[in-house]
């Protein structure tokens, strides 16, 4: 066989995986729609100047550039590149469409590309799944993002989540309070690792970055765990207000914002107790300006499933006028990895509920008629199209995981009937075509899909 | 405003267009599924050697290459490129997955990229919409492709189509019969233009290519229009058999194949008379080996909407063993252009059926509660998230095209009721939240979507 390979860091999704991917995407899309988000699609590639300068230097390295092509062949150079995320293209769309009515709520579920070093679970092509609200200032828009993420996680069968909530202004205030305004970046990078390396690890990293013992002690005093949101808000006020002087109003605005976002998220349907104000939540992206949030799934223990925040500066970089924005990104690939793992030993899902087998060449006619009739009745029915012997067709049907096979043997063909064989139990019933469609419809209604039924967690 | 542009030849799809795109994609996907095709997804880019040498020299020019990236930056060179179609990646998948059970029926609806010179209606990124059957030899698989295309066209509301059917072996036989075996390519290229330049144009082109008058006359004798399929088959036999000698069996196999495909397509549900055997159908792609087909929509007059054929050689180029294949590609972008044109003056479709407006800050609570309650009841409900005055919210709601606004003014708030305002008629009713959900649900059931309802043409 000739050597044939995928491009480095990319994947094919074969049908069994695709059924799960499509089920997840459909479900999330339905939730986004329920909340009034509208679909948007942008091209896979953008002009290079649209993408550069938006992601910091590290991001810059990860952009896939596309070779420019002249009329007669390669002229060298690059003026476009594959998108790296869905947020910068959204900002470009808003700038290019000044007539767009704001607030503009959009969802986009689409692949992005990063020239990252491939590793286990890290790919060069992966889906992002974003819902953003452009043109709304207030905490209600932030809360809507929390609510839509919570609804999506519930719809996907992961109801045991917590949403961590913080505000970029609180983090900036903390840097000021410990006398490290000029080192806010390193401070946040260290704190962001708390889950992974613990208090001691973060302390060591801060020390290595030149924070002294008093500063480090103060950081932990500000970040001390609190029993509930009210206590967390009170503690932040108590710690920050005396230390900030005329910088206090900005910190206060951040504290007030997260208090409001938490309350409004509950009003919008996030169950009580799920939103946890957590001043240790830093989140990496430079462009956040206000509340930031992250949904963590506890059971199964899979970590961050969604994250986002307010970014009031990014769109203005394109449009030349300040336009506030807030968004949430769902970790679709992580959801899918968990579902793939969970369903590893389940029978492969198939598109078709039944396959019509061809007994022999003389009975091809009734088999075709059966497939046609079942399809017309709304049953997803495959038809065996090869020329294998009947016994091998049955093997194929079993191997492919079809729940049912429909057979038209000589005695059925004579009487205008079909045999419907349950390939899992082996049971077989002889029916008219109308009865067969009813039988298969009833079986489909009872079957479990790749996701829990709406409203049912499992 | 800073200059912000799309990459050349690319498009954004804003919500109004996206609603139509998603409706069309969902509908086609449902038809593919109905027929037992399974979903497959391949990466946007492939290794260059996977793509090269499969599309002829012209195609080669149109491949977007991606710059290679080393650890520390650009190292120059390219080893991957954006996919140009969905067929070559399918062939690679089959070669890389020798355990795949054949026949393998897959659909894929996804963008492809071509470095074409942009022009009206020609883009560098566009969707292909393919259904292919890999590993089945017979005419039944070809007929299944015709049947699924016919079902898709009907489902999309274009029931007035004809499917032209020919066989590559018949075309080859014609070249041999006119003594131009060595000029089969130029002969087919000229015939392919018949729709555009007519008999005289094609004759002139053939003369320019060195065909003499006797040869040209014979071409038209072979291609003479016939009243029906039986006559077309008889005429081909009468014209070709006496002229081919020991090359006749191959031509005969082609003639027999299209006769069988036409009959089996009817058995599979294509309405009688829709499949038209047409020896002038050439279709461009080099890789076809057997039956070729093209669905043309007569009303509205929009030309070729789907095309495909059998390509028994392509997969073997990757897998090293001959694996037959046949497929059909639906012209999704053309369908969408027709729908965009048809619906140009229709109110913009929105995801949400209603928007809940916020009367004033004091009534934000009941508005939030209304949005939450309607969403929980399965209504797609937006909530106004900005801080505009009520009057401007109403303007926004009208401009965005929401069918309904839900208002909670002081008197409604006091009584625990909401006002549901039909934004098209202006009518307003005051209801409980449960009644409001029922009211909106009933209105939704009655509303027309961007596509005809299944089973209903318009």
Interface residues (C-beta under 8 A of the other chain):
Chain A: X1 X2 X4 X5 X6 X7 X8 X10 X11 X12 X13 X14 X15 X18 X19 X21 X22 X32 X33 X34 X35 X36 X37 X38 X39 X40 X41 X42 X43 X44 X45 X46 X47 X50 X61 X64 X65 X66 X67 X69 X71 X73 X74 X78 X79 X80 X82 X92 X93 X95 X96 X97 X98 X100 X101 X102 X103 X105 X106 X111 X113 X115 X117 X125 X133 X135 X136 X137 X138 X140 X141 X144 X151 X264 X267 X268 X269 X317 X318 X319 X320 X321 X350 X351 X352 X355 X364 X365 X368 X369 X371 X372 X375 X376 X378 X379 X380 X381 X382 X383 X384 X385 X386 X387 X396 X399 X400
Chain B: X1 X2 X4 X5 X6 X7 X8 X10 X11 X12 X13 X14 X15 X18 X19 X21 X22 X32 X33 X34 X35 X36 X37 X38 X39 X40 X41 X42 X43 X44 X45 X46 X47 X50 X61 X64 X65 X66 X67 X69 X71 X73 X74 X78 X79 X80 X82 X92 X93 X95 X96 X97 X98 X100 X101 X102 X103 X105 X106 X111 X113 X115 X117 X125 X133 X135 X136 X137 X138 X140 X141 X144 X151 X264 X267 X268 X269 X317 X318 X319 X320 X321 X350 X351 X352 X355 X364 X365 X368 X369 X371 X372 X375 X376 X378 X379 X380 X381 X382 X383 X384 X385 X386 X387 X396 X399 X400
